[in-house]
Amino acid sequence: MNRVLLTGFEPFGDWSANPSWDALQRAENLGLFDSLEVVFARIPVTYAGAYDALARAVHEHQPKAVVSFGLHGGIKGRGADVIYVETTARNRDGAGKPDNAGIVRAAIAIDDGSPPELQSTLPMSGLIGALKTAGFNAQSSDDAGAYLCNHLFYRGALAFRERIPYGFIHVPPVESQGGKLTLDQLAHAMSLIARVTSESIAS
């Protein structure tokens, strides 16, 4: 089966809810994944726990592809309605804010001796094209920030990208958080991402 693992983060900082996880749960409740084989993992916003949670989920579920989602609400210049398909993970942490355990990792390599950059192995053009066709504002991005999103993206890419398609997608805040998409709209976008990913590994 073309099992796809979908991950989203827990709330962090000033965000009392995280649509990268909430929209996945909403999509499941709406039956948007019913024709797909998907599994889920909620990722802690901690440097010590994020990758471990991803690795456990991969080991448990043995997916054929993994898509990690995160909230881009704290990244400067990001559009309130834009879904960013990230192309590049960078081997550095650099955020000045603490994780949910109070840890700050500023200007530190994620994995000493590993490449400075790693690329997503998701079907980039297919994802962006499908999202745009469905009416969503989707763009590629080569900067996943310097906080837990990039950290997880890099460690996941380092571990899995040569075994299975792996990549990261930033979603915007929803309407209740000052964004432009409803949670239902974001749920539909994320289910479409899962569908395109599943179809790409079946071809």
C-alpha positions as a Markdown table, in Angstrom:
| # | Residue | x | y | z |
|---|---|---|---|---|
| 1 | Met | 0.0 | 0.0 | 0.0 |
| 2 | Asn | 1.1 | 3.6 | -0.6 |
| 3 | Arg | 1.0 | 4.6 | 3.0 |
| 4 | Val | 1.9 | 8.3 | 3.6 |
| 5 | Leu | 2.9 | 9.6 | 7.1 |
| 6 | Leu | 1.7 | 13.1 | 7.8 |
| 7 | Thr | 3.1 | 15.0 | 10.7 |
| 8 | Gly | 2.1 | 18.3 | 12.3 |
| 9 | Phe | 3.4 | 20.2 | 15.3 |
| 10 | Glu | 1.9 | 20.9 | 18.7 |
| 11 | Pro | 1.2 | 24.5 | 19.8 |
| 12 | Phe | 4.2 | 26.7 | 20.7 |
| 13 | Gly | 5.1 | 30.1 | 22.0 |
| 14 | Asp | 2.2 | 32.5 | 21.6 |
| 15 | Trp | 0.2 | 30.1 | 19.4 |
| 16 | Ser | -2.4 | 28.4 | 21.5 |
| 17 | Ala | -3.3 | 26.1 | 18.6 |
| 18 | Asn | -1.3 | 24.8 | 15.7 |
| 19 | Pro | -3.1 | 24.4 | 12.4 |
| 20 | Ser | -0.3 | 22.2 | 11.0 |
| 21 | Trp | -1.8 | 19.5 | 13.3 |
| 22 | Asp | -5.3 | 20.7 | 13.8 |
| 23 | Ala | -6.1 | 20.7 | 10.0 |
| 24 | Leu | -4.8 | 17.2 | 9.6 |
| 25 | Gln | -7.2 | 16.1 | 12.3 |
| 26 | Arg | -10.0 | 18.1 | 10.8 |
| 27 | Ala | -9.4 | 16.5 | 7.4 |
| 28 | Glu | -9.6 | 13.1 | 8.9 |
| 29 | Asn | -12.8 | 13.9 | 10.7 |
| 30 | Leu | -14.3 | 15.2 | 7.4 |
| 31 | Gly | -13.4 | 11.9 | 5.7 |
| 32 | Leu | -11.0 | 13.6 | 3.3 |
| 33 | Phe | -8.5 | 10.8 | 3.6 |
| 34 | Asp | -11.0 | 8.0 | 3.3 |
| 35 | Ser | -9.6 | 6.9 | -0.1 |
| 36 | Leu | -6.0 | 7.1 | 1.0 |
| 37 | Glu | -3.8 | 5.2 | 3.4 |
| 38 | Val | -2.5 | 7.8 | 5.7 |
| 39 | Val | -1.1 | 7.7 | 9.3 |
| 40 | Phe | -0.3 | 10.6 | 11.6 |
| 41 | Ala | 2.2 | 11.8 | 14.1 |
| 42 | Arg | 2.1 | 14.9 | 16.4 |
| 43 | Ile | 5.5 | 16.4 | 16.8 |
| 44 | Pro | 6.7 | 18.2 | 19.9 |
| 45 | Val | 8.2 | 21.6 | 19.5 |
| 46 | Thr | 11.4 | 20.7 | 21.2 |
| 47 | Tyr | 14.9 | 20.2 | 19.8 |
| 48 | Ala | 15.3 | 17.0 | 21.9 |
| 49 | Gly | 12.0 | 15.4 | 20.9 |
| 50 | Ala | 11.0 | 16.5 | 17.4 |
| 51 | Tyr | 13.1 | 14.1 | 15.3 |
| 52 | Asp | 12.7 | 11.3 | 17.8 |
| 53 | Ala | 8.9 | 11.5 | 17.4 |
| 54 | Leu | 9.3 | 11.5 | 13.6 |
| 55 | Ala | 11.7 | 8.5 | 13.7 |
| 56 | Arg | 9.4 | 6.5 | 15.9 |
| 57 | Ala | 6.5 | 7.1 | 13.6 |
| 58 | Val | 8.5 | 6.0 | 10.5 |
| 59 | His | 9.7 | 2.9 | 12.3 |
| 60 | Glu | 6.1 | 2.1 | 13.5 |
| 61 | His | 4.2 | 2.7 | 10.3 |
| 62 | Gln | 6.8 | 2.0 | 7.6 |
| 63 | Pro | 5.4 | 4.7 | 5.2 |
| 64 | Lys | 6.2 | 4.9 | 1.6 |
| 65 | Ala | 6.5 | 8.7 | 1.9 |
| 66 | Val | 6.5 | 11.4 | 4.6 |
| 67 | Val | 5.1 | 14.9 | 4.6 |
| 68 | Ser | 5.9 | 17.1 | 7.6 |
| 69 | Phe | 3.8 | 20.3 | 8.1 |
| 70 | Gly | 4.5 | 23.3 | 10.2 |
| 71 | Leu | 3.1 | 26.8 | 10.8 |
| 72 | His | 4.9 | 29.7 | 9.1 |
| 73 | Gly | 3.2 | 32.3 | 11.3 |
| 74 | Gly | 6.5 | 33.5 | 12.9 |
| 75 | Ile | 8.5 | 33.8 | 9.7 |
| 76 | Lys | 9.0 | 37.3 | 8.4 |
| 77 | Gly | 7.4 | 38.2 | 5.1 |
| 78 | Arg | 5.2 | 35.1 | 4.8 |
| 79 | Gly | 1.7 | 35.6 | 3.2 |
| 80 | Ala | -1.3 | 35.1 | 5.4 |
| 81 | Asp | -2.9 | 32.8 | 2.8 |
| 82 | Val | 0.1 | 31.1 | 1.2 |
| 83 | Ile | 1.1 | 27.5 | 1.5 |
| 84 | Tyr | 4.9 | 27.2 | 1.0 |
| 85 | Val | 6.3 | 23.9 | -0.3 |
| 86 | Glu | 9.8 | 24.0 | 1.1 |
| 87 | Thr | 12.7 | 22.9 | -1.2 |
| 88 | Thr | 15.8 | 23.2 | 1.0 |
| 89 | Ala | 16.6 | 22.2 | 4.5 |
| 90 | Arg | 19.7 | 23.9 | 6.0 |
| 91 | Asn | 22.2 | 22.4 | 8.5 |
| 92 | Arg | 21.8 | 25.2 | 11.1 |
| 93 | Asp | 19.6 | 26.3 | 13.9 |
| 94 | Gly | 19.5 | 30.0 | 14.4 |
| 95 | Ala | 16.3 | 31.1 | 16.1 |
| 96 | Gly | 16.6 | 33.3 | 19.2 |
| 97 | Lys | 13.4 | 32.0 | 20.7 |
| 98 | Pro | 13.2 | 29.0 | 23.0 |
| 99 | Asp | 11.5 | 25.7 | 22.2 |
| 100 | Asn | 8.7 | 24.4 | 24.4 |
| 101 | Ala | 11.3 | 23.0 | 26.8 |
| 102 | Gly | 13.0 | 26.5 | 27.1 |
| 103 | Ile | 16.0 | 25.6 | 25.0 |
| 104 | Val | 17.5 | 28.1 | 22.6 |
| 105 | Arg | 19.8 | 26.9 | 19.8 |
| 106 | Ala | 21.2 | 29.9 | 18.1 |
| 107 | Ala | 23.8 | 29.6 | 15.2 |
| 108 | Ile | 24.5 | 25.9 | 15.9 |
| 109 | Ala | 24.9 | 23.2 | 13.3 |
| 110 | Ile | 22.2 | 20.6 | 13.4 |
| 111 | Asp | 24.5 | 17.7 | 12.5 |
| 112 | Asp | 28.3 | 18.3 | 12.4 |
| 113 | Gly | 29.9 | 17.0 | 9.3 |
| 114 | Ser | 26.7 | 16.6 | 7.3 |
| 115 | Pro | 26.0 | 18.7 | 4.1 |
| 116 | Pro | 25.1 | 22.3 | 4.5 |
| 117 | Glu | 21.8 | 21.8 | 2.6 |
| 118 | Leu | 19.5 | 18.9 | 1.7 |
| 119 | Gln | 16.7 | 19.0 | -0.8 |
| 120 | Ser | 13.1 | 17.8 | -0.5 |
| 121 | Thr | 12.3 | 14.7 | -2.4 |
| 122 | Leu | 8.5 | 15.3 | -2.6 |
| 123 | Pro | 6.9 | 15.9 | -6.0 |
| 124 | Met | 7.3 | 19.7 | -5.8 |
| 125 | Ser | 5.8 | 20.8 | -9.1 |
| 126 | Gly | 3.0 | 18.4 | -8.8 |
| 127 | Leu | 2.1 | 19.6 | -5.3 |
| 128 | Ile | 2.2 | 23.3 | -6.3 |
| 129 | Gly | 0.3 | 22.7 | -9.5 |
| 130 | Ala | -2.5 | 20.7 | -7.8 |
| 131 | Leu | -2.9 | 23.3 | -5.0 |
| 132 | Lys | -3.0 | 26.2 | -7.5 |
| 133 | Thr | -5.6 | 24.3 | -9.7 |
| 134 | Ala | -7.7 | 23.9 | -6.6 |
| 135 | Gly | -7.6 | 27.6 | -5.9 |
| 136 | Phe | -5.0 | 27.8 | -3.2 |
| 137 | Asn | -2.1 | 30.2 | -3.1 |
| 138 | Ala | 0.9 | 27.9 | -3.2 |
| 139 | Gln | 4.6 | 28.8 | -3.7 |
| 140 | Ser | 7.9 | 27.1 | -3.5 |
| 141 | Ser | 10.3 | 28.4 | -0.8 |
| 142 | Asp | 14.0 | 27.8 | -0.2 |
| 143 | Asp | 14.1 | 29.0 | 3.4 |
| 144 | Ala | 12.3 | 27.0 | 6.0 |
| 145 | Gly | 13.4 | 29.4 | 8.8 |
| 146 | Ala | 15.7 | 28.6 | 11.6 |
| 147 | Tyr | 13.5 | 27.1 | 14.3 |
| 148 | Leu | 11.9 | 23.7 | 14.8 |
| 149 | Cys | 10.5 | 23.5 | 11.2 |
| 150 | Asn | 13.8 | 23.6 | 9.5 |
| 151 | His | 15.4 | 21.5 | 12.3 |
| 152 | Leu | 12.9 | 18.7 | 11.7 |
| 153 | Phe | 13.1 | 19.1 | 8.0 |
| 154 | Tyr | 16.9 | 18.8 | 8.0 |
| 155 | Arg | 17.0 | 15.8 | 10.3 |
| 156 | Gly | 14.2 | 14.1 | 8.5 |
| 157 | Ala | 15.8 | 14.7 | 5.1 |
| 158 | Leu | 19.2 | 13.4 | 6.4 |
| 159 | Ala | 17.7 | 10.2 | 7.7 |
| 160 | Phe | 15.0 | 9.4 | 5.2 |
| 161 | Arg | 15.3 | 11.2 | 1.9 |
| 162 | Glu | 17.4 | 8.5 | 0.2 |
| 163 | Arg | 14.9 | 5.8 | 1.4 |
| 164 | Ile | 11.5 | 7.4 | 0.8 |
| 165 | Pro | 10.2 | 10.7 | -0.4 |
| 166 | Tyr | 10.4 | 13.2 | 2.4 |
| 167 | Gly | 9.8 | 16.9 | 2.6 |
| 168 | Phe | 8.3 | 19.8 | 4.5 |
| 169 | Ile | 5.4 | 22.2 | 3.9 |
| 170 | His | 4.6 | 25.4 | 5.7 |
| 171 | Val | 1.0 | 26.3 | 6.2 |
| 172 | Pro | -0.4 | 29.7 | 7.2 |
| 173 | Pro | -2.4 | 30.6 | 10.3 |
| 174 | Val | -6.1 | 30.1 | 9.9 |
| 175 | Glu | -8.8 | 32.8 | 10.2 |
| 176 | Ser | -9.1 | 32.5 | 14.0 |
| 177 | Gln | -5.4 | 33.3 | 14.2 |
| 178 | Gly | -5.4 | 36.2 | 11.8 |
| 179 | Gly | -4.9 | 34.3 | 8.6 |
| 180 | Lys | -7.2 | 34.1 | 5.5 |
| 181 | Leu | -8.0 | 30.4 | 5.3 |
| 182 | Thr | -10.6 | 28.6 | 7.4 |
| 183 | Leu | -9.5 | 25.4 | 9.1 |
| 184 | Asp | -11.7 | 23.4 | 6.7 |
| 185 | Gln | -10.1 | 25.1 | 3.7 |
| 186 | Leu | -6.6 | 24.2 | 5.1 |
| 187 | Ala | -7.8 | 20.7 | 5.7 |
| 188 | His | -8.8 | 20.3 | 2.1 |
| 189 | Ala | -5.4 | 21.6 | 1.0 |
| 190 | Met | -3.5 | 19.2 | 3.2 |
| 191 | Ser | -5.6 | 16.3 | 2.0 |
| 192 | Leu | -4.8 | 17.3 | -1.6 |
| 193 | Ile | -1.1 | 17.3 | -0.7 |
| 194 | Ala | -1.5 | 13.8 | 0.7 |
| 195 | Arg | -3.3 | 12.6 | -2.4 |
| 196 | Val | -0.7 | 14.0 | -4.8 |
| 197 | Thr | 2.1 | 12.4 | -2.7 |
| 198 | Ser | 0.3 | 9.1 | -2.6 |
| 199 | Glu | -0.2 | 9.1 | -6.4 |
| 200 | Ser | 3.4 | 10.0 | -7.0 |
| 201 | Ile | 4.7 | 7.0 | -5.2 |
| 202 | Ala | 2.2 | 4.7 | -7.0 |
| 203 | Ser | 3.3 | 5.8 | -10.5 |
